Amino acid sequence: MKVLHLPTEISGQASLSVRGLRSLGIQAFSALRPHPFGYDPPDYPLPERRGVNAILTWAKQLAFRFDVYHYHFADSVFGGKALYLDVWLERLRGARVVPEFWGSDVRLPYLEARRNPYYRNFGREDQRKALFRMAVWSRLARGHALVFDEQMASYVRPFFRHVHIVPQRVDVEALLPQFPDPSVGEPLLVHAPSAPQIKGTEFVRRAVERLKARGLRFRYVEITGKSHSEVLHLTRHADLVVDQLLLGVHGVYALEAMALGKPVIAYIAPYMLGAYPQDLPIVNANPDTIEAVLRDWLSDGEARRACGEASRAYVERRHDYRVVAQQLLEIYASL
């Protein structure tokens, strides 16, 4: 079996999927557009812009060569404006195709605003486009779709008969844990917002300012504009990490921080609490509670250490990219 992951990298998930499949003896490759965070270089670099160059790349390097085409972020080499012509052609000649959705590609603002009081649409999410994408992809993939959690599944189930929930991938071996020292005098709080508005960074900053004004001793580092490897290097020294406070689910960065042995704060919406495993060790906080949560966890070194150890164990069990690769193989067989 030959598998191709393309064309958009999301938090290293395409690259890790390829790595995991290769560890199982599968011929797996990536064809991806440039990414500013510097993840694994793709086997087949795609041009940043669509057009003639994209067509030539597909024709020369990617067309009709693989058994399974795994598309990320509701995208293809030609894209939606060309009605995913490359995907139709691959399917017509007998290849298996499947999309994996990652968030703003299919998130439905009206649904999320109704069930999550902290959700905000900052113009990145278009409901009409999301509905169009799901309608087209459901035909392209014969009713199969991959998502990473129950929130995403709730968007796509009306369109897809077979919704496969596949955990986000983490390279556990590369992320050696450095558990918080309970005796540290000024714990280091780290927040690494790739998109500050979406992550609720303003509420983190406000809580930090108030706690410092009240005399709580700690350091705060906000990481922006860094490569993926630089973000992880800085996170390794953290005693406490804030992921996001608005979306209602945790992201890949939360899992990477947990793999590094860090306690992680994130907002898990009430309707999602029962959808996650019971042993999820994430500390729940929202814009209204973040100040109190930070105060408690910055003041309790033993709790930070214990949570960091539980976090590392959780990611090892559920999100190792090699474990997830086995699930991908089973899904490919069912397409």
Secondary structure, DSSP 8 states (H G I E B T S, - for coil): -EEEEES--STTHHHHHHHHHHHTT-EEEEEE---TT--S--SEE--SS-SHHHHHHIIIIITT--SEEEEETT--SS-GGGTTHHHHHHHHTT-EEEEE--STTT--HHHHHHH-TT----SS--HHHHHHHHHHHHHHTTTEEEESSHHHHHHHTTT-SEEEE----B-TTTS------TT-SS-EEEE--SSHHHHTHHHHHHHHHHHHHTT---EEEE--S--HHHHHHHHTT-SEEE--SSSSS--HHHHHHHHTT--EEE---HHHHTTS-TT---EE--TTTHHHHHHHHHT-HHHHHHHHHHHHHHHHHHTBHHHHHHHHHHHHHH-
